[in-house]
Amino acid sequence: MSWKTEVERISEGIRLRVLEHTVAQNGGYLCQACSSSDLYATLYTRILHLKKLDKPLMPAPFSGVPGPDHKAVTGAVFNGDGDPDCDTFILSPAQYALVLYATLIETGRMDEQGMKEYNKDGGSVEMIGAEHSPGMEVTTGSLGQGISQAAGIAFARKRRGDKGRVVLMLSDGECQSGEFWEAVQAACYHNLGNMIAFVDVNGYQCDGKMTTVMNLEPFDDRLRAFGARVFRIDGHDIEEIDRLGRLEPAENPTFVLCDTNPCHEMEFLREREPKFHYVRFLDPADRERYRGYYEEMIAKRRA
C-alpha cells in the first residue's frame, strides 16, 4: 500500500467515525471532519514528528483543576510529549476536537473505546477540547487565542534550541478575530520560523459564509503583509499538504491556507448550506436518513 493510499484510507476512516458518532449522539461537528480530514490524516502520518506509542491509550477521567497541590494534566501524552526533538501540535479551533479524537483512533494513538467517554461528566474527552483532552496540550477557547499560545511555545522552544517545531491547526472563522492578527504580527516580529500553521479555509463560520460575516480575502496577501511565508493550496490535495509540511523552516512562520469543501465526500450535507457549523437533526426521520448515508458508505468501503 502506498503512503498516499494509506493516508486516504485514514482520512475516510476519520469522516466515517465522525458521521457514525453524529448519528449516535444526535448531532455533531460533521462538516469540520469533511473539510479537515485530509489535513489531519496527512499531519499525523506524514508531517508531525511525534513519539511512537507502544499501544493506543485510553483517556483517563478528568483529574481536577490544576493548582498548587495538583499538577496540570494535558492530553499531549497522546502525541508522546516531552521530547525536545519532537513537534508540538496545537489545535486552535477546539470544536474540531471530535475530528482529532477520530484521527488519534485511526492512527493507533487512542483506544477506540475512548470515544464512548465523549462529553460525559467527569471525563476528559470533551466536546470542546480542553488541555486535558486527548491530543490537546492547551485550552484554546475562546476562538482566536490558539495562535497566541502556539507563538509563545514556539518562542520558548526557539530560545531553548529545540529541534521540534510547533505545528498549529486553525480554522478560517477564528482568523476574523483581532487577537489572531496581533499574534501573526508578534510571531513574524520575533522570527518564529519554527512555527507552521495550517488553516482549514472552508469558507464558513458559525453564522454563515465568511464573505457575508467578515470577509478575510485576500487572506494570503494580508498574511504576507506581516512578513509570513504563505502558501495557498487545495486542502484536499494530500501530496501538496505533505510537500509543504516537509519544507525547511523559513526565517518567519509559515502559513498554509488549505481551501476545503465542508461537504467533501458527503455532498448530502449541501442541503444545510450555509449552516455548516454543527449538524442538528430536524426530527427522528432526518436522523435515520443520515444513518442510511452512513450504512451506504460503510457498505461501499467494504465492497
N, C-alpha and C positions, 0 to 999 in steps of 0.2 A: 504494500500500500504506500503510495507517495505521500509526502508530508502534506501536500495540498488536499488530497482526498481525506486524510485524517482530520485536518482542520475543518473541512466541510462537514464531515460526519459529526464532529463535536459541536459545531455551530447548529446543525439541525437538531441534535440532542438537546441543546440549550432551549431552543424555541419550543420543542415538544414538551419538555418538562414544565416550562412556564405556562404553556397552554393547558396542560393537564392540571396544574396547580390552580390556575384561574377558574377552571370549571369546578374543581373540587371545593374551592374556597368561596365560590360565588362572586368572584371579582379578582382583578389583579393588574399588575403593570405589564401587560402583554405587548403593547406596541414598542416599548423600550427593548424588549427581547428581540423583536423583529428588526429594529434598526441597528442594534449594537452587538448581536450575537457573533457576527463575523469578526468584529473587532475583538471582543472578549476571547474568542477561540484562538485567534492569532496571537494575542498578547500572552495567553497562558501556555501556549505550546511552542511559540517561536521567538518571542521578543523578551519577555520578562526573565531575568536571571534570578531564579529562586532556589532555595534549598530543596533537595529531594526529601520526601517524607517516606517513612517506612511503610505506612499504610494510611488509608483515609481516616481523618479524625472525626470524632463525634463531638458536636458542640456541647459545651458544658452549660449548666444553668447560670443565670446571672448571679455573680458572687457578691454584689454590693457596690455601693458608691465608693470610688477611691477617696482615701483620706489618710491621716497620719498613721492609723493602725491597719490600713488595708491598701496594699499595693494595687495600682491600676492593672487591670487585666485587659489585654487587647486581642482582637481576632487575627492579628498579624502572624500568630503561630501557624495559621493555615497556609501562610506563604513562606514558612520557615524563617522567621525573623531573627535579627540579631547578628547577621554576618556582614561585615563592612564591604565585602566583595559582591554581595547580592543587592538586587534592586529593592527599592521601597515602592509599593503600589498604593496609591491614594485614590479612592473612589469619591469624587466630589458630589454628584447628584445621588444622595442616599436612597432615593426611591428606586434606584437601579439595583438595590441590594438583592432582590429576588433573582435577577439575572446573574449576579455574582455568585449566589449560592448554587444555582444550576450549573454554572461554569466550574465551580470547585468540585461538584459531584462528577461532572463529565470528564474532568481531568484527573480524577483519582485523589483529590485533596480533602474531600469532605464525604463522610458516610452518608449515603442517600437517605438513611433513616432520620438524619438530622432535619430534613425538610418537614417532618411531622411536628417539629418544635416551632415552626414558623408562627410568629405573632402570638405565642402563648404567654400568659402571665408567668413571670419568673424565669423566662427563657432568654437566651442570648440571640436567637435567630429572629431579629427584629424586622418588622415590616419596613420600617425606615431605618436602615442600618446605623448602628452606633459603634463606638470604639471597641466594644466587647463582642461585636457580631462577627461571624466567620469572614475572614478576608479583609476586615476593616482594621485600620490602625488608629484612626482618629474619628471623632464625631464631626461630620462635615456640615450638618444642617445648622443654620439656615443656608439655603442655596446661595452659592457665590463665594463662600468662605473656604472651600476646599483648596483653592489655588493659593490662598494666603498661607495655609498650613503647609502645603507642599513646598512653597517657596522657602518658608522658614526651615523646613527639614533639609531642603537642598542646600541652603546657605550653611547650615551646620555640617552637613556631610562634606561639602567642599572645603570648609575650614579644617575639618578633621583629616582630609586626604583620602576619604573612602573611594574605592573604585566603583561601587554600586551607584546607579542613577536613581532619581526619583521619577517614577512614571505616573502620570496623572491622567485620569479619565474624567472628562467634563461633558455636560450637555449644553446645547446651544442656548436654551432658555435661560439658564443661570448666568450666561455671559452678558445678559442685559443689565446686570447689577453693577453699581459703581465700584463695589469692592473688587470685582473681577479686574477692572481696568486699572485700579490702583496697584493691585498685585502684579499685573503684567508690567507696569512701569517699574516697580521695585525689582522684579526678577531680572529685567533687562539692565537696569542700572547697576545691579550687583553682579552682572555677567554670570548668571546661573546656567551655564551650558550643560550642567549635569542633570537638567530637568527637561523632560519631554512630555508634552501634553497632547492627548488625542481627544478631539471634540466630536461628539455624535451630533452632527448637524442634520437633524431630521425635519427641521422646518416648522416644528410645532412646540408649544408650551402649554401649560395647564389651561390657559384662557383662549387658546386657538392658534392661528397661524402667526408665526414670528413677524411676518411682514405687516400684519394688521395690529399687533400689540405694541411692538417696538422694533423696528427694522434695524438689524445689525450690519447689513450689507453697505459697502463691500467689506465683509468681515476680515478677509485675508489682508487687504491693504491697511486696514486700521491697526492690525497687529504688527505689521511691518513698520508702521509709523513709530512704534515704540522701540523698534530695534530687534524684534524677534525674528528668528528664521521660521518661515512659514511655507507649508505645502498644502495644497488642496486637492483631494482625490475622491474617487468613487469609494465610499465607505464599505462597499461590499466586494471590493477587489482585494482578495486575500494576499495575492502576490505583492501588490503595491503597499499594503499595510506592513507586510513583512519586510520589504526592502527599506522603507523609511524608518521602521523601528530599529533597524540594524546600522543606520548611519553613524559615523563617528560624531561625537558631540561637537557643536559649534561654540563660539565664544558666548553666545546668549542662548536662552531657552528656545527649544524647538516646539512649534505647534503644528499638528497635523489635523486639518479640518476635513472630517470624513462626511461627505454628503451622502445621506442614507434615506431609506424609504421606511416609514413607520409601519408599513403593511407588507414588508418583504417576506415572500413565501407564504403569506396569509392574506391574500387580496380580499378575502371576505370582510376584513376589518375596514375596508374603504367606506362602507356604509356609515361608519361612525364619524367621518370627517365633519368638522375639524376637531372633534373632541377625542383625541387620541391619548390623553394623559393617563387615564385609568379606565379599564373596561368594567362597566357595570351592566349587568343583565337587566333587561326590561321586565322580564317575568320568567316563570319556570320554562316556558316554551323556548324562549330565547336562549336560556342556559342549555337546554337539551340540544338545540341546534348547534351550539358550539361543541358540545360533547360529540356530536356526529362528525364535525370537522376533525376533531382530534382522532377519532377512531379511523376515519378515512386516511389521515396522514400516517398513522401507525401502520395500517394495513399496507399502504404504498411503500413504506420503509422496509417492511419485512418481505415484500414480494421479490 
